[in-house]
Amino acid sequence: MTRSERILDSAIDAIGETPLVALRRLGRELDGTILAKLEYLNPGFSKKDRIARQIIEDAETDGRLRPGQTVVELTSGNTGTGLAIVCGIKGYPFVAVMSKGNSMERARMMRALGAEVVLVDQAAGSVPGQVSGEDLQRVEEETRRIVEQRAAFRADQFRLPGNARAHYLHTGPEILRQAGGRIDAFCDFVGTGGSFAGCAAAFKQHDPAIRCFVVEPEGAAALKGEAVRNPGHRIQGGGYAMESLALIDPAHVDGYLTVSDSEAVRWARRLAKEEGIFAGFSSGANLAAAVQLLRGDFRTKTIVILVCDSGLKYLSTDLWP
């Protein structure tokens, strides 16, 4: 019996097993195929629901998380939403710490799901709707203070292996099963690095010839080794000018792609209008990167991307005119 044919115990059991869709309308102008994994169809409308479940269940299993203990994590909104769902169902108080530079739909959604949301002022000179590395550092400092003050469990998405494990155990194998194992490349906009790390590991284990590409904002390609010229880019949830991410295995990185703000916006809007897939900035960046590959060395090939989250989380931004 499949999941859709039975009654689930909770929304936690509805996480994962998202559809894989061929973008055939956008693909008319391309020589090749783009397959999009619709992660915005998770209960919290993003791929981060997967890591929230994995991090919490891993901590329960090894005893780091005690019954009723408070859970705290910094978030651009998506991990926080996933944690609000998982913690609410399992009975853990949850505190989300977020920069005021992130779209406010996310804060309102987390509060609706029972989270306590702490909003941190942006650094001087930061632009609303654009979270810089300095802004993120302020959020990190406040998160550490709250964890110590409340003797809380830190659901550290940048460091805990449950982040990548969620995608290695589930997202990557789902894609391989849905695509019949026939994919040539994967490109992924990197925030914490968890979805890239987990999916790339699963893909390389299946077939080392599958090429995996890190996607970064133009002007903030620190992982590629470039000087950061644009820390205030508009692609929320990543590109925070971090020089390294602990979850990513460099051996699984076959190359780096950069996408401008305007390209991410243009492709996110086309994804909505032409494919009926309503997504955010990072999904637009992933699509733009896949188009780069198909117009280059991967002509006639099959590229997989993640549709990371819902466009509903960006209605207050200029992504949607």
C-alpha positions in Angstrom: 0.0 0.0 0.0 1.4 3.4 -1.0 1.4 6.4 1.3 -1.4 8.0 -0.7 -3.6 5.0 -0.1 -3.5 5.0 3.7 -4.3 7.4 6.5 -1.1 9.1 7.9 -0.5 9.5 11.6 0.6 13.1 11.2 1.8 15.8 8.8 5.4 14.5 9.5 4.5 11.4 7.6 3.5 13.6 4.6 7.1 14.9 4.2 8.9 13.6 1.2 7.9 11.5 -1.9 7.4 14.8 -3.9 6.7 14.6 -7.6 9.4 14.8 -10.3 8.2 16.9 -13.3 9.7 17.3 -16.8 9.7 21.0 -17.7 8.5 20.3 -21.3 7.1 23.8 -22.0 10.2 25.6 -21.0 12.2 22.9 -22.7 10.8 23.6 -26.1 13.6 26.1 -26.6 16.3 23.8 -25.2 18.0 20.8 -26.6 17.7 18.5 -23.6 15.5 17.8 -20.5 15.1 19.5 -17.1 13.5 17.4 -14.4 12.2 19.4 -11.4 11.7 17.9 -8.0 8.7 19.7 -6.5 9.9 20.2 -2.9 7.4 23.0 -2.4 4.7 20.4 -2.1 6.0 19.3 1.4 3.7 20.3 4.3 5.8 23.4 5.1 6.2 24.3 1.4 10.0 23.6 1.2 12.7 21.0 1.0 13.7 22.0 4.6 10.8 19.9 6.0 13.0 16.9 5.2 16.0 18.1 7.3 13.8 19.2 10.2 12.4 15.7 10.5 15.8 14.0 10.2 17.7 16.3 12.6 15.0 16.0 15.3 14.6 12.2 14.9 18.4 11.7 14.9 18.7 13.7 18.1 15.8 11.8 19.7 17.5 8.5 18.8 20.9 9.4 20.3 19.6 11.1 23.4 20.8 14.7 22.6 17.2 15.9 22.6 15.2 15.3 25.8 11.4 15.2 26.1 10.0 18.7 26.3 13.3 20.4 25.7 13.3 23.6 23.8 14.7 23.5 20.2 16.4 26.6 18.7 17.7 27.3 15.3 18.6 30.2 13.0 16.7 30.2 9.8 15.8 32.2 6.7 12.3 30.8 7.3 12.2 27.5 5.6 14.1 25.3 8.1 12.2 27.2 10.8 8.9 26.3 9.2 9.8 22.6 9.0 11.0 22.6 12.6 7.8 24.4 13.7 5.8 21.5 12.2 7.9 18.7 13.5 8.4 20.2 17.0 4.8 21.1 17.3 3.6 17.6 16.5 6.3 16.0 18.8 5.8 18.4 21.7 9.0 20.4 21.7 8.9 24.2 22.2 10.6 25.8 19.2 12.3 29.2 18.8 13.2 30.4 15.3 15.8 33.2 15.0 15.6 35.1 11.8 16.9 38.3 10.2 14.5 41.1 9.5 15.9 41.0 6.0 14.0 37.8 5.2 10.5 38.0 3.8 7.9 38.4 6.6 5.6 35.8 5.2 8.0 33.3 6.7 7.8 34.7 10.2 4.0 34.9 10.1 3.8 31.2 8.9 6.2 30.0 11.7 4.2 31.8 14.3 1.0 30.3 13.0 2.6 26.9 13.4 3.3 27.6 17.0 7.0 28.8 16.9 8.3 31.6 18.9 10.0 33.9 16.3 12.9 36.2 17.3 13.6 38.8 14.6 17.2 40.2 14.5 17.9 43.7 13.2 20.0 43.9 10.1 23.5 45.4 10.0 23.9 49.1 9.2 23.7 49.6 5.4 21.9 46.3 4.8 18.9 46.3 2.4 15.5 44.9 3.4 14.9 41.7 1.5 18.6 41.0 1.1 20.4 39.1 3.9 24.2 39.7 4.0 26.9 37.7 5.7 27.0 40.3 8.4 23.3 40.0 8.9 23.6 36.2 9.2 26.4 36.6 11.8 24.1 38.7 13.9 21.5 36.0 13.8 24.1 33.4 14.7 25.1 35.4 17.8 21.5 35.7 19.0 20.9 32.0 18.4 23.9 31.0 20.5 22.7 33.4 23.3 19.2 31.9 23.3 20.5 28.3 23.3 22.7 29.0 26.3 20.0 30.9 28.2 17.3 28.2 27.7 19.6 25.1 27.8 18.1 24.3 24.4 19.0 21.8 21.7 20.5 23.6 18.7 19.1 22.1 15.5 22.2 23.3 13.7 21.4 22.9 10.0 24.9 24.1 8.9 26.8 21.4 10.9 24.5 18.5 11.9 24.8 15.5 9.5 21.1 15.0 9.6 20.8 17.8 7.1 22.7 15.9 4.4 21.4 12.5 5.5 17.8 13.5 4.9 18.7 14.1 1.2 21.1 11.1 0.9 18.5 8.7 2.4 15.4 10.1 0.7 15.5 12.9 -1.8 18.3 11.5 -3.9 17.0 7.9 -4.0 13.5 9.2 -4.8 14.8 11.1 -7.8 16.8 8.1 -9.1 13.7 5.9 -8.7 11.4 8.4 -10.4 13.8 9.0 -13.3 14.6 5.4 -13.7 18.2 6.1 -12.8 18.7 8.0 -16.1 20.0 11.5 -15.2 23.2 13.2 -16.4 23.7 16.1 -14.1 22.4 17.8 -11.0 22.7 21.5 -10.1 21.7 23.0 -6.7 21.8 26.4 -5.2 23.8 26.1 -2.0 22.6 27.5 1.4 23.7 25.1 4.1 24.9 22.7 1.4 22.7 19.8 2.8 20.6 19.1 -0.3 23.6 19.3 -2.6 25.7 17.1 -0.3 23.1 14.4 0.3 21.8 14.2 -3.3 25.3 14.3 -4.8 26.4 11.5 -2.6 23.4 9.4 -3.6 23.9 10.1 -7.3 27.6 9.4 -7.2 27.0 6.1 -5.4 24.5 5.2 -8.1 26.6 6.3 -11.0 29.9 8.2 -10.6 29.4 9.7 -14.1 26.5 11.9 -12.9 27.9 15.4 -12.8 27.0 17.6 -9.8 27.3 21.4 -9.8 27.1 24.0 -7.0 25.0 27.0 -7.8 25.9 30.4 -6.2 24.8 34.0 -6.7 26.8 36.1 -9.1 29.2 38.3 -7.1 29.0 36.0 -4.1 30.6 32.8 -5.4 32.8 32.2 -2.3 32.8 28.4 -2.7 34.1 28.8 -6.2 36.9 30.8 -4.7 36.0 34.2 -6.0 36.1 37.5 -4.1 32.7 38.4 -2.7 31.5 41.6 -4.4 27.8 41.3 -3.9 27.0 40.1 -0.3 23.6 41.7 -0.5 22.2 39.6 -3.4 18.5 38.9 -3.6 18.5 35.1 -3.6 17.3 34.4 -0.1 18.4 31.3 1.8 22.0 31.0 0.5 25.1 32.7 -0.9 26.1 34.1 2.5 29.7 34.5 1.4 30.8 31.5 3.5 34.2 30.1 2.4 33.4 26.5 3.2 30.4 24.4 4.2 31.1 21.4 6.4 28.5 19.2 4.9 29.8 19.3 1.3 32.3 16.7 0.1 34.6 18.5 -2.4 35.1 15.2 -4.2 31.4 15.4 -5.2 31.6 18.9 -6.8 32.2 18.7 -10.5 31.9 22.4 -11.1 30.4 25.8 -10.0 27.8 27.9 -11.7 26.8 31.4 -10.9 23.4 33.1 -11.5 22.6 36.8 -11.3 19.6 38.1 -9.4 17.9 39.1 -12.6 18.3 35.6 -14.1 16.9 34.0 -10.9 13.9 36.3 -11.0 13.3 35.8 -14.8 13.4 32.0 -14.6 11.2 31.9 -11.5 8.6 34.0 -13.2 8.8 31.8 -16.4 8.5 28.7 -14.2 5.2 30.0 -12.8 3.7 31.3 -16.0 4.7 28.5 -18.4 4.8 25.4 -16.1 2.4 26.4 -13.4 5.1 25.9 -10.7 5.0 28.7 -8.2 8.4 28.9 -6.6 11.0 31.2 -5.0 14.3 32.9 -5.9 16.5 29.8 -5.4 14.3 27.7 -7.6 14.7 30.3 -10.3 18.5 30.2 -9.8 18.5 26.4 -10.1 16.5 26.6 -13.3 18.8 29.3 -14.7 21.8 27.1 -13.9 20.2 24.1 -15.6 19.6 26.2 -18.7 23.3 27.2 -18.7 24.3 23.5 -18.7 21.9 22.6 -21.6 23.1 25.5 -23.7 26.7 24.4 -23.0 28.4 21.1 -22.7 25.2 19.2 -21.6 23.2 19.7 -24.8 20.8 16.8 -25.3 21.3 15.7 -21.6 18.9 15.3 -18.6 19.5 17.8 -15.8 17.8 17.5 -12.3 17.0 20.5 -10.1 15.1 21.0 -6.9 12.1 23.4 -6.7 13.2 24.5 -3.2 10.2 26.4 -1.8 6.9 28.1 -2.6 6.4 31.5 -4.2 3.9 32.2 -1.6 6.8 32.9 0.8 7.9 35.9 -1.4 4.6 37.8 -2.0 6.0 40.8 -0.1 9.1 41.0 -2.3 9.6 42.3 -5.8 9.9 38.7 -7.2 6.2 39.0 -8.0 5.2 42.3 -9.7 
